[in-house]
Amino acid sequence: MATTLTRREVIKAAGLGALALTLGNSALAADLEGPATRPQRRYELPPLPYPYDALAPVIEENLLRIHHDKHHAAYVKGLNSTLEKLAEARSKGDMGQIRALSRDLAFNGSGHVLHSLYWLSMKPGKSSEPGGGLRDAIERDFGSFSAFKAQFLAASKNVEASGWGLLVHEPMAGRLLILQAEKHEDLAIWGSTPLLVCDVWEHAYYLQYKNMRDDYVDSFFTVIDWPAVESRFAEAVRAG
């Protein structure tokens, strides 16, 4: 029996309260963070919002287990370790490694955020198409859903080396954009809220799809959880 988790529950389990502003949700940040005097929490690996075999045959159980339990967990471990090293550097007044530590913080922190959103971007069963305000925004900003789909698939398939394809809400213009992210943190637009993310690191697909990234991305599109994307879009619009 599948365990249903809300977006709030998964983000809370992930320890993402402090990063909720990055996700465009100031209300969620305040709700999860609480008083400034609260004890610091370590980041935690969020549970999957569905069983390991729920996305098969698009993503097989073994691939999902390794991706979630090993790769995502490594970013969480790296994020906590980097924060400990930064705390030690501050206590010693030694900032000799600040460049490397800052890089590790952005890499592991962004990897944790994007993976947490990746699990929430998919659902068991075949997806349909977006509706409501998100559909209207897609048609406004891309011309049509089919034009959006073509650009999103092309962007995800053609990320240079390892990275992500992302649908984001950019608040300054109040519009949707499709971005390519290299690694986890490069080529971002500050302030944009990621709504839908497709992981195109090899660890996301190679065990099952080998070097056929295009086939994996096409298959990913068939399990998108559009209601969840619509909810994130509505939150981003409310947050401004």
Residue pairs with C-beta under 8 A, 6 or more apart in sequence:
2 50
2 51
2 54
2 124
3 47
3 49
3 50
3 51
4 49
5 13
5 47
5 49
7 120
7 228
7 231
7 232
8 28
8 31
8 32
10 46
10 47
10 49
10 116
10 119
10 120
11 17
11 20
11 23
11 28
11 32
11 46
11 116
12 32
13 44
13 46
13 47
14 43
14 44
14 45
14 46
14 76
14 112
14 116
15 41
15 42
15 43
15 44
15 76
16 23
16 32
16 43
16 112
16 113
16 116
17 28
17 29
17 31
17 32
17 33
17 41
18 29
18 33
19 109
19 113
20 26
20 28
20 29
20 32
20 33
21 29
22 113
22 193
23 113
23 117
23 193
23 194
23 232
24 169
24 171
24 192
24 193
24 232
24 235
24 236
24 239
25 193
25 235
25 236
25 239
26 239
27 239
28 235
42 80
43 76
43 79
43 80
43 112
44 76
45 68
45 69
45 72
45 73
45 76
46 116
46 119
48 64
48 68
48 119
49 119
49 120
50 123
50 124
52 61
52 64
52 65
52 68
53 60
53 61
53 64
54 124
55 64
55 122
55 124
55 223
58 219
58 220
58 222
58 223
59 122
59 208
59 219
59 223
60 207
60 208
62 207
63 205
63 207
63 208
66 203
66 207
67 199
67 203
67 204
68 115
68 119
71 115
71 201
71 203
72 111
72 112
72 115
72 116
75 108
75 111
75 112
75 115
75 184
76 108
76 112
78 104
78 107
78 108
78 111
79 105
79 108
79 109
79 111
79 112
82 101
82 104
82 105
82 108
83 105
85 97
85 101
86 101
86 105
89 95
89 96
89 97
89 98
89 101
106 184
106 185
107 183
107 184
107 185
109 185
110 181
110 183
110 184
110 185
110 188
111 184
113 184
113 194
114 164
114 181
114 184
114 194
114 197
114 199
115 199
117 194
117 197
118 197
118 198
118 199
118 204
120 225
120 228
121 196
121 197
121 198
121 224
121 225
121 228
121 229
122 220
122 223
122 224
122 225
123 223
123 224
123 225
123 228
124 223
125 223
126 222
126 223
127 221
127 222
127 223
127 224
127 225
127 226
128 226
129 135
129 145
129 226
130 138
130 145
130 226
130 229
130 230
131 226
131 230
132 230
133 230
133 233
133 234
133 237
134 226
134 229
134 230
134 233
134 234
135 145
137 175
137 176
137 233
138 144
138 145
138 148
138 176
139 145
140 175
141 148
141 175
141 176
141 177
142 148
142 151
142 176
148 167
148 178
149 221
151 178
152 165
152 167
152 178
152 196
152 198
152 221
153 165
153 217
153 218
153 221
155 165
155 178
155 179
155 180
156 164
156 165
156 180
156 198
156 200
156 217
156 220
157 165
157 200
157 213
157 214
157 217
158 180
159 165
159 180
159 181
159 182
159 200
160 180
160 182
161 182
162 182
162 183
162 200
162 201
162 202
163 180
163 181
163 182
163 183
163 184
163 186
163 187
163 200
163 201
164 180
164 181
164 184
164 197
164 198
164 199
164 200
164 201
165 178
165 179
165 180
165 181
165 197
165 198
165 200
165 217
166 178
166 179
166 180
166 181
166 194
166 195
166 196
166 197
166 198
167 176
167 177
167 178
167 194
167 195
167 196
167 197
167 229
168 176
168 177
168 178
168 179
168 189
168 192
168 193
168 194
168 195
169 175
169 176
169 177
169 192
169 193
169 195
169 233
169 236
169 237
170 176
170 177
170 189
170 191
170 192
171 191
171 192
171 193
171 236
171 239
171 240
172 191
174 237
176 195
177 189
177 192
179 187
179 188
179 189
179 192
180 187
181 187
181 188
193 232
193 235
193 236
193 239
195 229
195 232
195 233
195 236
196 224
196 229
198 217
198 220
200 213
200 216
200 217
204 216
205 212
205 213
205 216
208 216
209 215
209 216
209 219
